[in-house]
Amino acid sequence: MSDQPEKKTPILEAAGTATLPERPEPFVVRDRFERAPGVVFATIWSEFKARFYGRTEAPAGEIKIQKYKLLSISPDGPIIAELGGESKAETTAAAAFSLLRLQGKGQAGILQTNGYANIFYVKDLKDVLCAVRIGWDGDGWVVDAIPVKDPLAWNGKHEIFCPVHTP
């Protein structure tokens, strides 16, 4: 028996960053996801609408977003733990939309457009942390929301996005 603590195998690998500009105006989720010139949506699932369409996010300064490749199958709990907990993993619908807008028609960029999900952890209208799943299906962006307490496990093809926190 060893006195060494067991090393955990990482489930995330840093894979790039994006800097999002300051947003001086409030972000009204319904307005942006319903009327987004230059962004093609194939489906916005009813769960996302129910959880986020009444939400308005406050203006925000410039933020840096880190992308991670998911290295193995995992539910949200271990992913969030590896990111440093809910407060470190949490981002905004505005940040997710800012990246969507850069690739509105599925062109290449930081978001993957290969049918696998880009996952953002965002609090809904009831302050429940959800995995907002955004993926390109060939006809447009598909958007959904799943509470992180759901036992769903993501496969190793999905990518996770969260803010970069400076010490």
Buried (B, 14 or more C-beta within 10 A) or exposed (E): EEEEEEEEEEBBEEBEEBEBEEBEEEBBBBEBBEEBEEBBBBBBBEBBBEBBBEBEBEEBEEBEBBBBBBEEEBBBEBBBBBBEEBEBBBBBBBBBBBBBBBBBEBEEBBBBBEEBBBBBBBBBEEEEBBBBBBBBEEEBBBBBBBBBEEEEEBEEEBBBBBBEEEE
